[in-house]
Amino acid sequence: MNGKTTLHRSALASWLFPLALAVLLAPHPALAQDPDPERFEEELVVSEVLIDALVTDKDGRVILGLGKDDFKVIEGGREMEIAGVSFYSSQERVPSAAAELPGFDLSDVPEDRHFIIFFQELRSGGRGINNLFARQQRAAREIEEWVVSGLDPADVVAVVSYGYKLKVHQDFTRDRQALLEAITAAAKGVDPESSWPSRQRPEAEIGPLLEALPSGKKLSKQTKNVYQGLQVLARAAATVPGRKNLVFVGVGFDAPRSTEYRRMYPTVKALNDANVAAYTIDLVPTNTDHSSRASLNHLAMATGGDFFFTFIRFGSPLARIAKTTSGYYLIAYRSEHPAGKSGFQRVKVGVANPEFRVRSRSGYSYGG
């Protein structure tokens, strides 16, 4: 029996016969037409997706002149139809760091680069093993040199840090002197609010980041850990159009297997939603293993950036960042997702030429 109801064969036949006869004699207009397909279809929302991608040759030079036929976008195992591809860059820097394909006109694609220099302030142990505090100060000096001579005059830079809260030392600007002062203060963990007599910034210093960020105690409450600091910063940076390059200098986050590491996923989502690519530079020397190194790699790879931990001078990864971000492609296509649902859609971007290298974010968020 196994808990199931059983009918004897004769009883089953006597029950089914009149039922079958009734079914045959009854009119069935539905048999003459197909069932209403709307009853079986799920409502879908079609939206435009924009994915930025860096394409370089084996020497790291940006490839110019690619079109939509040169790219392939795979979403959920399915190749998507690309609606269009646009290239963004600055005329000043591209010729010396790019490989231009025939027929490409750079004069049609001027674009300013946006960098956010992010210092992760060291805890009390920063002066211990490998004297990380001294390494951070050395990194700051080389970043100052990079800002002055390694970037283009048109590049726009902001400087922030995170200790016990997010601190904006300098909003987006081209003023190199202001940036040098901000980098020095950020590397030392100075609180910019404590130096204002009225605790209000001069109006001239307020740019898109500060305008979008909460201030004072509200900012402190919303950025109680570095994950929240990055998330709040990403949402503020979303008001700036185009790709933003986050240069993160620090020792990393929690170990990937820790319970706290779950906070990494909304952080990656916030950065991807805001079109912010993270370029992470590990302060801990290469010959010293530490559990947070994997988190720096994760943050970079998941947002379409890069991770650096094998170098002698900090100027080496900085020069590479400047070179590989000298131009990027924005790929547009349409995608469908169930109405009323949300999630993260993984995307893989490739190019037809196998000799080219592509770096792009791992996907995008959809729905609410």
C-alpha positions, 0 to 999 in steps of 0.5 A: 500500500505504501500510504497510497490509495488503490482501486480494484480493476473492476471498480476503476472500469465502472468509474471511468466508463461513464466519465469517458462517455460524458467527455465524448458527448460534451461539446469541445470548442477548445479542441478546434483551436490552440490554447491561449498562449498567454497563459503559458508565457512569462512576462519579460522585461527588455532592457539595454545593457552597456558593458565596457571593455578594454582591448589590448595587444600582448604588449598592453597597447590599446587596440583602436578601430574595432567595431561590433563585428569584432566582439562577441558577448555571451550571456547565460550560454547564449551569444547576444546580438550587439546593437553598437560599439563606441570607443572612448578616450583622449586624443592626447594620450592614445597615439603613444600607447595604442595600436591603431587599426586602418580607417580609425578616426580618433578625432571623433572620440574625445573623453576625459578619464576619471580616477579615484585614488583610495587609501585604506588606512592602516590599523595599529599594526601598520608599523609592525611586519614589513613596516607597512606604514612606511610602505604606504608613505612610499606609495603615496610619494610615487602616486604623487609623481604619477599624478603629475607626470604619469597622467594627462592634464585632462585627466580628472582625479579624486582622493579618498581614504577609509579608516573608521569612515569614508573620507573625501580629501579631494573631489574630482579635479584637474588641480595638481597642487590640490591633489598632491596635498590631498594624497599626503593627507589621505596616506596619513589618515588625516580627517579633512573635516577636523581641519575646517573651522566651520566644518563646512567645505568651501563651495569651490571644493565641492564636486560631484562626489561630495554633492552626492555623498551624505555629510558629517555623522550621516556619512559615518553611520553609513560607512561603518566598515570599508565595504560600506565605504566602497558601496557609498562611494560607488553610488556617489561616483555613479553620477559621473558619466563613463568609466571610473578607475578606482586605484585602491592601495591597501592590505585587503579585506577579510579572508574569502572563507570568513563570514564577513566576506559576504559583504564583498558581493554587494560591494562588487555589485555597487561598483559594477552598477556605477561603472567603476573598475577597481585596480588594487595594489597590495601594500604587503610585499610579495614574499609575505603571504596574507589571507586578504590578498585573494580579496584584492584579486577578487575585487579587481577581477569582478569589476574589470580592473586588475590586481598588482602584488608583484612589483619592486616600485609602486610606479610600475603598476601605476604606469600600467594602469595609465597605459591600459586605461587609455581607451575603452569600448562601450558595448550595447545590446538588449537582454531579457529578464523576468518581470518583477525579479532581480539578480546578477547576470554574468557576461563574458566578452570576447573578440574575434582576433585571438591575439587581442586581450579583453578585460571587462566586468563580470556582469551586471545587475538587473531588476530592483 
